[in-house]
Amino acid sequence: MRFKAAQLRARLESYHTAHGKYPVSLGDIPGTPLNGPIYYQRDFDSPEVYYLSFGTGFGTIEQYDSKTHSWHGPR
């Protein structure tokens, strides 16, 4: 799942390069799945920050934080 998340991160960075900002939703990037399994959330207080998350099973998630460039979640 992290491989797919890395592909999505690349698309988000390309969008940022082209538009000078991150999209409000994944619907702004043509051809990007909107309803999982990887979810996107832009931080509206700091629009240069976004989060990607996906379920890892047993009610847990892994989340990528673009501010820290790191993953958080169960190992």
HELIX and SHEET records of a PDB file:
HELIX    1   1 ARG A    2  HIS A   19  1                                  18    
HELIX    2   2 LEU A   26  ASP A   28  5                                   3    
SHEET    1   A 4 TYR A  39  ARG A  42  0                                        
SHEET    2   A 4 TYR A  50  GLY A  57 -1                                        
SHEET    3   A 4 THR A  60  ASP A  65 -1                                        
SHEET    4   A 4 SER A  70  HIS A  72 -1                                        
END                                                                             
